């Protein structure tokens, strides 16, 4: 009870700070004209403490561009290196620099304000620079999403705190923005700094809002399917997971090998590789495991074979 009260007070204080301070300073580094937000649109949230577009992010952006996405990149880095700004001209329609508040949802809301309301037949992808990949061509995945009757997709879902789509990759139809609940959600994103409050209100809140709007959502690599496959892999020490005190399974961490080897999942989280906060065994083998997969994208194979893998 006391913990919930502390959370509520901290969250409310952060709301007041967001209103009282100037957290919405945004600079357009470049924008190529303006046109109706239709077709495939990617709103890409970027952060790097040194203001660089790292090789895996370049690879990701290039692949999205090749798949027909018009990319608006919003960075919360202190500044972007001039060489990287020049590079982004190759793939992006616009690049924005903004204050580091609100995390990814703040960046996506900023990008939506720039492009305006997406056309009903648009496809809007919300993604970020928190992953390495894609390892495999995403064309089949995007075709699957486009041809489905489901208006909102994520790659993975999670049951920590509440059942929700994980927010590093969210795909929606432009028609979703015709729903007042959906539009109101994005218009109401505040540039908060309290990370737990952001997760509660926006990452968990996004899936809850979609359900309230009576829109269907699905995960392309569902928690249940991945869990079922994980339990059929005797070579993986899933007894380890039962020792995670009061922790639900996060498939992007706890089941990364199953996702990669059984489902050909196209990404790995940088946090897993660099920090491995849940101490998952085997993470140090990630490069060799990915390199064993067939049909790797040439750019991915090149990056995996380089001394600097991230």
Secondary structure as GFF3:
##gff-version 3
##sequence-region A 1 310
A	DSSP	alpha_helix	2	20	.	.	.	ID=ss1
A	DSSP	beta_strand	26	31	.	.	.	ID=ss2
A	DSSP	beta_strand	40	46	.	.	.	ID=ss3
A	DSSP	alpha_helix	55	66	.	.	.	ID=ss4
A	DSSP	beta_strand	69	75	.	.	.	ID=ss5
A	DSSP	alpha_helix	82	88	.	.	.	ID=ss6
A	DSSP	beta_strand	92	98	.	.	.	ID=ss7
A	DSSP	alpha_helix	103	115	.	.	.	ID=ss8
A	DSSP	beta_strand	123	128	.	.	.	ID=ss9
A	DSSP	beta_strand	131	133	.	.	.	ID=ss10
A	DSSP	alpha_helix	139	147	.	.	.	ID=ss11
A	DSSP	beta_strand	152	158	.	.	.	ID=ss12
A	DSSP	beta_strand	164	165	.	.	.	ID=ss13
A	DSSP	beta_strand	169	173	.	.	.	ID=ss14
A	DSSP	three_ten_helix	174	178	.	.	.	ID=ss15
A	DSSP	alpha_helix	180	187	.	.	.	ID=ss16
A	DSSP	alpha_helix	195	198	.	.	.	ID=ss17
A	DSSP	pi_helix	199	203	.	.	.	ID=ss18
A	DSSP	alpha_helix	204	212	.	.	.	ID=ss19
A	DSSP	beta_strand	217	221	.	.	.	ID=ss20
A	DSSP	alpha_helix	223	231	.	.	.	ID=ss21
A	DSSP	alpha_helix	239	242	.	.	.	ID=ss22
A	DSSP	alpha_helix	251	254	.	.	.	ID=ss23
A	DSSP	alpha_helix	256	263	.	.	.	ID=ss24
A	DSSP	beta_strand	267	269	.	.	.	ID=ss25
A	DSSP	alpha_helix	270	274	.	.	.	ID=ss26
A	DSSP	three_ten_helix	283	285	.	.	.	ID=ss27
A	DSSP	alpha_helix	286	291	.	.	.	ID=ss28
A	DSSP	alpha_helix	298	304	.	.	.	ID=ss29
###
